[in-house]
Amino acid sequence: MQAPSPVSMLPATALMLDQLQLAYAVLDRDGLLVEANDTLINLSGYDQAELLGQPFSKLLPRSQQVEHQAKTRRIMAGEEACLPYYESELAAKDGSLLTLQWQSNLVLDEQGDITGMWMAGHVLPKGAQPGAGAQLALPEPAYLREFFDSSHDLILHLSATNVLLFVNRAGQEKLGYSEAELLGRPFTDVVHPYYRAKLLYQLRRLYEGQALNKLETVLLTKAGRPVHLIGSVSSEQQPGRLPSARAVLHDITDRIKAERLQKVYYSIANLAISAHDLPALYGAIHRELGKVIETNNIFIALCDDARTELEFVYYVDQHAYFEQGDGRPFSMGVTEYVIEQGQPLYFTKADLLRLMRTGELTAFGRLPAVLLASPLSVGDRTIGVLTVQEYDRADLYTPADLDILHFISGQVALAIDRKRQEEHLALQNARLNAIFESGTQLMWNVDRRGSLVSFNRNYADFYLHRTGTLPVQGVNLLEADIGLSDEDTRDQFSRSYLAAGRGEAQQFEIPLRKAKGPDVWLSVTLAPIYLPDGSFEEITAQAQDITATKNSQLVLAAQEEKFRSIFESFQDIYYRTDREGRFTILSPSVREVLGYNPTEALSYPIDHVYWQPEQHQSLLLELRKNGELRNFETQLRHQDGHAVSVLVNARHTAFGTEGIVRDITEIRRIQDDLRLAKEEAEAASEAKTQFLANMSHELRTPMNGIIGMIDLLGQTVLNTEQADYVDTLRTSSEALLTILNDILDLSKIQAGKMRLHESPLALVPLLDRLSALFSYRASQKNIRFNYLVTPETPTFIVTDETRLLQILANLVANAIKFTVQGTVNVVASLVRTDGEYCTLRFAVQDSGIGISPNDAARLFTSFTQLDTTPSKAYGGTGLGLAISKELAELLGGTIGVLSNTGEGSVFWFTIRCQVLTADPAPVLELPAPVATPPTENLFASEPSRILLVDDNAINQKVAARLLAKLNCHVEVASDGYEAIARATAPNASYQLILMDIQMPGLDGIAATRAIKAQLGSASPPIVAMTAYSMPDDAVRFVKAGLDDYLAKPVKHQQLAETLARWVSGPKPLAEVTAPTPPAIIDPEVLAQLYQLGGDGFAAELYSEFVEETTSLLDQAKACWDVADLEGLHPLLHQLKGTAGTLGLTHLAGKALALEQAIKNHETDSLSQGLIDLGQLFDQFVSHYPTILAAVE
């Protein structure tokens, strides 16, 4: 800053010094005053004319004047340095002395010669020690800096382009910038954007020479906080120079904040009245609080009086941890800490972390950089906490902001508490109004004169029906309403109103007459409504229509008489006892049941009539525990001494017990008879089961011989006629075995010995298999066979697939059998669901001959056929539907039929099964088959030594021949004793023992145990080969010690497989007349077909397949010859599905490959593929009869 001229101080500088209350003087070389500002003149008490031109020493005490003049001459001569800081006394005109601290410096001309000296000083407070400020010298040329920096106001110097040339220390501290950051910076950078345009306009006018009396603006600190300023600004206008401005500004931020805070305070007070509800109040509080401090992150949490729960009723946060309205149990969060401390708290992040380490706080959500929280208190109650926080800027809030928050929080608490009370009062009023208007009671209020004040709708309706007009406030009820009543009613109301007017509550019942309708009875209550001072002006009245109660009194009297009649004629005993257990009431029936006189028995304790008194104690314990007891069976003592069996229903009452006793002596006798009958029936059922088991054994023994010999005969060289006879024998024996199996299946189910084997399955593939089994048979009769699965039916279920398919096969076979032409449809649908279980319905619809309703009732009984005449057209045992019925019930469902003669039939059944949402075991289409080794490859080298144990000569012969064809050397034992002797002989070297079970003398089980006991680990495998075929027989025999099980009649393939399992070592082949063909049929599929329908069923299916496929291949050749690939594709698809269902995996695989080739347009290999397909079919046709014979 350039020094002012000693003869002319710039007006702006003088003005600024005056504003800062700094005394200023300029001396010439002689020490004479050439300039003095107003502050110095005012301090001295002289006029300007009295000072200018006088030595400056005139303003000093006389004792210092001479020395000061001499010192000034030396300084002006350059003989002595000018002191930059010093203190001296100033002698005013009135003789008073002031101590000033001065800063001084020489004034030089352009050549550097001394032309004078300037001085600036300020008054020191009284008591200040001399020399308190003159320690340091300021660097040139800032000769006024120390004075400006000592000011608390902001002093700014601006260029004509509004660039900051100087900012004093107070300005730097207020704005938070260093001097280097401010100097040279555009002034507008630190001006609040809202005030920027106005300030620039004012400065422009100032530079143009217009006066600006007052400047009011807002600057921004480096942290972005507003600073409100007011002061003066002046412009320096020097010739040849651009104008500049100097401003002295006073900080009024606290005043502005206080004004705003006061306004917000009153605004929040009014919000409790204007806000519609609490949520609106919370939002308004947020908006008002944002006018005085930053509220980007704010929440209001309220607690209950017991401090058990917190509710975050208002929550706005950029990193929200809670949702608005959320609550949590009172714990150790910041909110709870503030409530417990009971005072506003300022937290930095470091403060929070320290409290967390000491265990005083628990963090919920992200920690803020700074947090202010103030308790919301109403009187001595703390209802919650008001909190603001900032996550990024730790300097956003200062402790002063906490004072603001605390100041506001009191009014916020009052507003919230008032609004909560208003809402609570509104809820209470709503409840009272609901009570007043709800229910059936009549409610009205009157004053002491009887005039109507208020009433509910029920009273208005009653008044209208009674008087024909609606009630109005102010009407005198004693005249308008009660006046219509008879004299007694008027007197009663008048007396009661008068008594209530004296403060006496009244309650009475009274009849009233209506204008229309029957008279009514009212139960009326009158009571005064007391005010807080104990007085009252109104009477409240309530009335309940008790007409029904009054009318019921007569009914009750009649009912009591009726009860007495019933009580006296009651066959059971009704009783009551007191707390000591003595009878207080006994029905007259006690005489008939127990022989006691009812009157005399009233003096008895109740345990006196118990056969065993401790049973009564047990009854009492149960009553005390549960309050009541039902069907407690015990015995009472008849008066003549015998026991009487009874059932007791009793309950515990406040006065003792009561109950009803029923004589069940006769019921017990009937139950004993039924129990005996049940035991006899069970014994008969067991006898039936045993009989069936024995019959199975006895029937299978000759069947073993018949089927075995037919099998052996079929493997010899036969001419055409002989082969036909053998086929006829085989077919007849298979039919007989099927009948036998059906009978045994039915007996197993009825005896409860059939077990389900549940597994996951897909419905559509199951019905595909069913369709493949019966489609050709249906087509042979020109019957259309279809199936449908309704959309809502689950795709995957868990049930016994074999039994489900067995029922469907029985019903479809019957439908095709009894349908000449038309359709057979299978429909699967959902009946209902129950959690993860469901009930499915399967319906088989046909257009066949139909059944009359009378005949339909007999269909599902065993051995029942509707046509039993010698000329009947359809065969069968009549067991298929009976078995289906039993299987359906075993699967958790039922079965039935809907039909009329000539209109077709619908046979339906239901099952209960588990639902699966997805296929549990996806099945790859047509996996490569695993072939069973041909029988001729099972044994090689030497014959195997087999011990055959059987008491039946025919069975011995059949088994020996079958074993011989399997290259076995067979030795025979006719009973158990001989078996033991042969097996344990020193030279015995059997590789397998086939053991019959039922033999005279010693059975097979005992023989097995004896052999294994003697031979130990050296014992050969022992396989049961028996006619016992009940479900549990195999398990029973293995548990008894046998190693395996074969059921008679024994079939060639089964015997071969058993030998393959148990006989080891290479053996030479024996010559077989008819060698067993390769396993081109999947044995598992073949076994399932046998299980579904028996031998004849499987043979029939494969025979139908031969006819169907012969036709399909002819059609396929015709399509290929004309290159009709579209016609060829469905033929191959049909052949693939049917062959796969019947277990012809090689044939199905080839059809699939050809189908895929057509889809992929790979036609080069189709010609050879069709030839290969035909060869595979020819191989099947030539071998399948032998395969079936081997299985049999």
Secondary structure, DSSP 8 states (H G I E B T S, - for coil): ----BTTB--HHHHHHHHHTT-EEEEEETTSBEEEE-HHHHHHHT--HHHHTTSBGGGGS-HHHHHHHHHHHHHHHTTSS---SEEEEEEE-TTS-EEEEEEEEEEEE-TTS-EEEEEEEEEE--TT--TTSS-S----TT-TTHHHHHT-SSEEEEE-TT-BEEEE-HHHHHHHT--HHHHTTSBGGGGB-HHHHHHHHHHHHHHHTT-----EEEEEE-TTS-EEEEEEEEEEE--TTS--EEEEEEEE-HHHHHHHHHHHHHHHHHHHHHH-SSHHHHHHHHHHHHTTTS--SSEEEEEE-TTS-EEEEEEEE-TT-SS-TT-EEES-SSHHHHHHHHTS-EEEEHHHHHHHHHTTS----SS--SEEEEEEEEETTEEEEEEEEEESS-TTS--HHHHHHHHHHHHHHHHHHHHHHHHHHHHHHHHHHHHHHHSSS-EEEEEETT-BEEEE-HHHHHHHHHHHSS---TT-BHHHHTGGGS-HHHHHHHHHHHHHHHTT--EEEEEEE--SSS--EEEEEEEEEEE-TTS-EEEEEEEEEE-HHHHHHHHHHHHHHHHHHHHHHH-SSEEEEE-TTSBEEEE-TTHHHHH---HHHHTTSBGGGGBSSHHHHHHHHHHHHHHSEEEEEEEEEE-TTS-EEEEEEEEEEETTEEEEEEEE-HHHHHHHHHHHHHHHHHHHHHHHHHHHHHHHHHHHHHHHHHHHHHHHHHHTS---HHHHHHHHHHHHHHHHHHHHHHHHHHHHHHHTT------EEEEHHHHHHHHHHHHHHHHHHTTEEEEEEE-TTS-SEEEE-HHHHHHHHHHHHHHHHHT-SSEEEEEEEEEEEEETTEEEEEEEEEE-SS---HHHHTTTTSTT--S--STT-S----S-HHHHHHHHHHHTT--EEEEE-TTS-EEEEEEEEEEEESS-SS---SS--------GGGT--SS-EEEEEE-S-HHHHHHHHHHHHHTTEEEEEESSHHHHHHHHTSTT---SEEEE-S--SSS-HHHHHHHHHHHHGGG---EEEEES--STTHHHHHHHTT-SEEEESS--HHHHHHHHHHH--S-------SS------S-HHHHHHHHHHHHHHHHHHHHHHHHHHHHHHHHHHHHHHHTT-HHHHHHHHHHHHHHHHHTT-HHHHHHHHHHHHHHHTT--TTHHHHHHHHHHHHHHHHHHHHHHHHHH-
